[in-house]
Amino acid sequence: TQSRSSAASDVYKRQVKGMSHVVGSVPRSGFRAEKDATVIAKLKAAGAIPLLVSSTPEYCLSWETSTFVNGRTKNPYDPSRTSGGSSGGEGALNGVGASVFGVGSDIAGSIRVPSMFNGIFGHKPTAGIVSLEGHFPSSTDKNFNKYLTIGPMCRFAKDLPTLTYLMVDEEHQKKLRLDQPLHTKDIKVYYLPSAGFSFCLWNVEYSIQLKMLEAVSHFKSN
C-alpha cells in the first residue's frame, strides 16, 4: 500500500467533488462536480489524493483528445502524434511521469488505446464489477453497463492488481483472487491481429501484428 503523500492520482470523466466536470464540452464549461463518484470515494478512502481532472475528447467520443475546451493533447514522446483517446490526457500525464496512476473508462478502447500510445499500462475490468455511479456520459440503456467499465491506468504493470482491487465493488474483491499467483500457461489468450474490412476498427500496422504474435508465442511457451 502507498502512503497518503505518494498515492496521488489523476482522474477524469468521473465526478470529483469541487473539480471540473466539463468532459471536453463547451456548453458544460464551468461545471464542477458536487460530489465524488463511487470509484473516486473508494480510492480516496484507501489514501489516494486526486491531483486534477485530465482532458478528454467531447463526451469521451473520440480516439484522440482534441477539443475547443482544452485544445489538443499531444503525445509526450512525440508532440506531432496523438496521445489517443478518450483517456488521452490521462495517458499523456502518466506517460510523461507526471502522475503515479490514473482512472479511466473504456467502451471501445478508451483505456487501452492511450495506454498503448503513451507507453503505460491500462486495464479494462470485466463489466459490472466496478461501480459506474458518477460517470459521465451515462445511459439508461440496460446494455450500456455491459460495455462501459472503469479501470486503472499506471506506469508499472505490478500496480494494476492493487488498483483494480481497490476500485471493484466489495462483493467482487474475493472472487478476483488478485493476491494469488497465476501461471500464464493456465490462461486463455484471445487476440485479433487484424479486423479485416471494418467501418469502425482501424487496420493494424504489420509491425504491431508481428509483436502481437510474438507475445502470443511467449504466453504459449511459458
C-alpha positions in Angstrom: 0.0 0.0 0.0 1.1 3.6 -0.6 1.2 6.4 1.9 -1.1 9.3 1.5 1.8 11.5 0.4 2.7 9.2 -2.6 -0.7 7.8 -3.7 -1.5 10.8 -5.9 -3.6 10.3 -9.0 -5.3 11.9 -11.9 -9.0 11.3 -12.6 -11.4 12.4 -15.2 -14.9 11.6 -16.6 -16.0 10.6 -13.0 -17.2 13.2 -10.6 -14.5 14.5 -8.3 -16.0 16.9 -5.7 -15.1 20.5 -6.4 -13.2 19.7 -9.7 -14.1 20.3 -13.3 -16.8 18.1 -14.8 -16.8 19.6 -18.3 -15.8 16.4 -20.2 -14.5 18.4 -23.2 -17.8 20.1 -23.9 -18.1 23.8 -24.5 -21.8 24.0 -23.2 -20.6 22.4 -20.0 -17.8 24.9 -19.4 -17.6 25.9 -15.7 -19.4 22.7 -14.5 -17.9 21.4 -11.3 -18.8 18.1 -9.6 -20.9 18.4 -6.4 -19.8 15.0 -5.1 -17.3 12.2 -5.6 -18.2 9.3 -7.9 -18.2 5.9 -6.1 -14.9 4.8 -7.5 -13.3 8.1 -6.5 -14.6 7.8 -3.0 -13.2 4.3 -2.7 -9.7 5.4 -3.9 -9.8 8.4 -1.5 -10.7 6.1 1.4 -7.6 4.0 0.5 -5.4 7.1 0.7 -5.3 8.4 -2.9 -5.1 12.1 -3.4 -6.6 13.4 -6.6 -4.4 15.9 -8.3 -6.6 17.0 -11.2 -9.2 16.1 -13.8 -7.4 15.4 -17.1 -8.6 16.2 -20.6 -10.9 14.0 -22.8 -12.5 14.5 -26.2 -16.0 15.9 -26.0 -18.3 13.4 -24.2 -15.4 10.9 -24.5 -16.4 10.1 -28.0 -13.1 10.0 -30.0 -9.9 8.1 -30.3 -7.9 11.2 -30.0 -8.1 14.1 -27.4 -8.7 17.5 -29.1 -11.5 19.9 -28.0 -12.3 23.6 -28.1 -12.2 23.5 -24.3 -8.7 22.2 -23.8 -7.0 22.2 -27.2 -5.1 19.2 -28.5 -3.4 16.8 -26.1 -0.1 15.7 -27.6 1.9 12.6 -27.2 4.7 13.1 -24.7 7.1 11.0 -26.7 6.4 12.9 -30.0 4.3 16.1 -29.9 3.5 15.6 -33.6 1.5 12.5 -32.7 -1.7 11.9 -30.8 -2.0 10.8 -27.2 -5.1 8.7 -28.1 -8.5 8.8 -26.6 -10.7 9.0 -24.9 -8.3 8.9 -21.9 -5.7 10.9 -23.8 -5.0 13.4 -21.1 -4.6 10.6 -18.6 -2.3 8.6 -20.9 -0.1 11.6 -21.6 0.3 12.6 -18.0 1.2 9.0 -16.9 3.4 8.6 -19.9 5.5 11.7 -19.0 5.7 10.6 -15.4 3.5 13.4 -14.0 1.3 11.1 -12.0 1.6 7.8 -10.2 -1.6 6.4 -11.6 -5.0 7.5 -13.0 -8.5 6.4 -13.5 -10.0 5.8 -17.0 -13.1 4.3 -18.5 -13.5 2.2 -21.6 -16.1 1.0 -24.1 -14.1 0.6 -27.3 -10.6 1.3 -26.2 -10.6 4.5 -24.2 -8.2 3.0 -21.6 -6.4 0.6 -23.8 -5.6 2.9 -26.8 -4.0 5.8 -24.9 -2.2 3.3 -22.7 -0.5 1.8 -25.7 0.1 5.1 -27.4 1.8 6.6 -24.3 3.8 3.6 -23.2 1.9 2.8 -20.0 -0.3 0.0 -18.7 -4.1 0.1 -18.5 -6.7 -2.5 -17.6 -10.4 -2.7 -18.7 -12.0 -4.8 -16.0 -15.0 -7.1 -16.6 -18.2 -5.2 -16.9 -20.3 -4.9 -13.8 -17.6 -5.2 -11.1 -16.7 -1.5 -10.8 -19.5 1.0 -10.0 -20.3 3.4 -12.8 -22.1 5.8 -10.4 -21.0 9.3 -11.1 -19.6 8.6 -14.6 -20.4 11.0 -17.4 -21.7 10.4 -20.0 -24.2 7.8 -18.9 -27.2 6.0 -20.4 -30.5 4.5 -19.3 -30.0 1.6 -21.8 -29.5 -1.6 -19.8 -26.9 -2.8 -22.3 -24.7 0.3 -21.6 -23.4 -1.3 -18.4 -22.3 -4.4 -20.3 -19.8 -2.4 -22.4 -18.6 0.6 -20.3 -16.3 -0.1 -17.5 -13.9 1.9 -15.3 -10.3 0.8 -14.7 -6.8 1.9 -13.7 -4.0 3.4 -15.8 -0.5 3.4 -14.5 3.2 3.4 -15.3 4.0 0.0 -13.8 2.1 -3.2 -14.6 2.6 -4.5 -11.0 0.3 -1.7 -9.7 -2.7 -2.9 -11.8 -3.8 -5.7 -9.4 -3.8 -3.5 -6.4 -5.6 -0.6 -8.1 -8.2 -2.9 -9.6 -8.8 -4.5 -6.1 -9.4 -1.0 -4.6 -11.7 0.0 -7.4 -14.1 -3.0 -7.6 -17.2 -3.4 -5.5 -16.5 -5.3 -2.2 -18.7 -8.3 -3.3 -16.3 -9.0 -6.2 -12.9 -8.4 -4.4 -12.5 -12.0 -3.2 -13.8 -13.5 -6.4 -11.0 -11.9 -8.4 -8.2 -13.6 -6.3 -5.8 -10.8 -7.3 -3.5 -11.8 -4.4 -2.8 -15.3 -5.8 -0.1 -16.1 -8.3 -1.2 -17.0 -11.8 0.8 -19.0 -14.4 0.3 -17.9 -17.9 0.1 -21.5 -19.1 -3.2 -21.7 -17.2 -5.0 -18.9 -19.0 -6.6 -18.5 -22.5 -5.2 -15.7 -24.6 -7.5 -14.1 -27.2 -6.1 -11.9 -29.9 -7.1 -10.3 -33.2 -4.2 -9.5 -35.5 -6.5 -7.7 -37.9 -10.2 -7.0 -38.2 -10.1 -7.1 -41.9 -12.6 -4.7 -43.6 -14.4 -2.7 -40.9 -16.3 0.6 -40.7 -15.3 1.1 -37.0 -12.0 -0.7 -36.4 -8.7 0.6 -37.7 -6.3 -1.5 -39.7 -3.4 -2.9 -37.5 0.1 -2.0 -38.7 2.0 -5.0 -39.8 4.8 -4.3 -37.3 2.3 -4.3 -34.5 0.8 -7.6 -35.7 4.2 -9.2 -35.6 4.7 -8.0 -32.0 1.3 -9.3 -31.0 2.1 -12.7 -32.4 5.5 -12.7 -30.6 3.6 -12.0 -27.3 1.1 -14.8 -28.0 4.0 -17.2 -28.8 5.6 -16.2 -25.5 2.5 -16.9 -23.5 2.1 -20.3 -25.2 5.6 -21.4 -24.3 5.6 -20.3 -20.6 
